Amino acid sequence: MGGEGNQAAEGAVAEKVLADFDPVKKKPKRNKYAFACAILASMTSVLLGYDFGVMSGAAIYIRRQMNLSDFKIGLLMGSFSIYALLGSAAAGRTSDWIGRRYTIVLACAIFFVGALLMGFATNYAFLMVGRFVAGVGVGYALMIAPVYTAEVSPASSRGFLTSFPEVFINAGILLGYVSNYGFSKLPLNLGWRFMLGIGAVPSIFVGLVILAMPESPRWLVMQGRLGDAKRVLDRTSDSKEESELRLSDIKEAAGIPQECNDDFVSVPRSRHSHGEAVWKELLLRPSPAVRRILLAGVGIHFFQQSSGIDAIVLFSPRIFEKAGIKNDDEKLLATVAVGFVKTMFILVATFFLDRVGRRPLLLSSVGGMIFSLAMLGTSLTIIDHSHHKLMWAVVLSILMVLSYVAFFSIGMGPITWVYSSEIFPLRLRAQGCSFGVAVNRVTSGVISTTFLLLSDAITTGGAFYLFAGIAIVAWIFFFTFLPETQGRTLEQMDDLFGEFRWRESNNKKSNNNDNKEETNSNGQIQLGGGATTGNTSIHAQS
């Protein structure tokens, strides 16, 4: 009888322990330390947002003082994204060399120099040099900040935390718009210089606060610093068990035997420098699942930019002028409204990513963008063919611009970065994400450079009809090609991209219930890791 009593007691304890890890019964509290790290790293995205926002207004006054053509203005705007591509391409190797944290500091330092060069520019060529330097700095930040955020984030909050860079991009855009309005009162030759030069201030602040962050645990493991990595993981995980599981996953991906627990270990050379092999696996000899992952990652980045968001952000004063608003103050105030709406709705999106799922938000977002673009094209076309001012059409144009940025911010904006980071496994993440960023920046550069020329060729309304058509193609691509990734283990991700059919994704909840056995004991989900186990992985880039 005593033995049976002991067995019953042990069984009760075991059930209690299992209940503690039941994802349905107990949801882990959000890790405040990981939250703080994600905020600090994501603040570098303010630099990109500020530059995009401030150039929309500064271009008005630069054009007047330097008497520039539409082509030169478009080149001034769009080339920034191409320059950022160079920084993004170099960021992966730099971060593997000096670490994620010091790469972010380097990005801030480069942008600081670029902002000063733009502020003191005496002619168009000097201004383009400043744009080049600042663009490279932003490219570094755009690539490495989401990677760092992903590598410190616990799996329970990956969607929430990895959407932070997009939040700060929008905050930067809003700051740029406010800066435009504030400095527009200065003399012509000073106003735009202060707009651009003041961007050096946040880069100093961000660069200093970054030094307070810990280094990425994945980078520490790749350097053989297991002791340091374990201390970081203990502070950024939801539980002691999750910390151990995360460390186990990273060690396996790095090729370090699980029995190695010394503070300093030797990392296998073949795993330590494998960039060439990764590119071959990613581009030259991909498996069917990797090929589909690559197409999904490239596709979502391409459609995010080709649907016209940067045309709205950079040229909103020109769009409002076409709609009938001629006063500079009124145009700049309208752009501030665009920045405010964009920022507010991106905040809404961060709280739904881990609740609603990626697919519903993405498809709803693109559907709203299609409607807004079509109506904006219609209202601008009516205004263009009218011989007198139509107030209802002007109001409709403004409302559709605000509607477009709102719909973009609740889905297409943040999900592009979250989704593309989730689908690349650990061994392919740096190169896969670099490739996605490259497509994103090239597309952004092409759209930004050609928008004014496109508007002259087919009218501004016609340009937005074109963007609406691209958004329709994007919606079809997302609906038929992109499976839901919320609540999926790594094994399920391989199955999804190897054998995905769009009808299966609509039954996500039942599939998850059928595969409960594949969810790890602490209720966390493994995504983006290189190890093929059911354990938790932190690796989901924003």
SULMO-V966038 format. One record per run of one state. SS is the DSSP state (H for helix, E for strand, L for the rest). FROM is the first residue (numbers start at 1). LEN is the number of residues. If there is no record, write none. Layout:
# SULMO-V966038
ss=<SS | SS>
from=<FROM | FROM>
len=<LEN | LEN>
This chain:
# SULMO-V966038
ss=<L | H | L | H | L | H | L | H | L | H | L | H | L | H | L | H | L | H | L | H | L | H | L | H | L | H | L | H | L | H | L | H | L | H | L | H | L | H | L | H | L | H | L | H | L | H | L | H | L | H | L | H | L | H | L>
from=<1 | 2 | 21 | 32 | 43 | 45 | 67 | 70 | 99 | 100 | 120 | 124 | 153 | 155 | 162 | 164 | 184 | 188 | 198 | 199 | 211 | 217 | 223 | 226 | 237 | 240 | 255 | 269 | 273 | 275 | 285 | 288 | 307 | 309 | 324 | 328 | 351 | 353 | 357 | 358 | 385 | 391 | 424 | 426 | 459 | 460 | 482 | 490 | 500 | 502 | 506 | 508 | 515 | 516 | 519>
len=<1 | 19 | 11 | 11 | 2 | 22 | 3 | 29 | 1 | 20 | 4 | 29 | 2 | 7 | 2 | 20 | 4 | 10 | 1 | 12 | 6 | 6 | 3 | 11 | 3 | 15 | 14 | 4 | 2 | 10 | 3 | 19 | 2 | 15 | 4 | 23 | 2 | 4 | 1 | 27 | 6 | 33 | 2 | 33 | 1 | 22 | 8 | 10 | 2 | 4 | 2 | 7 | 1 | 3 | 24>
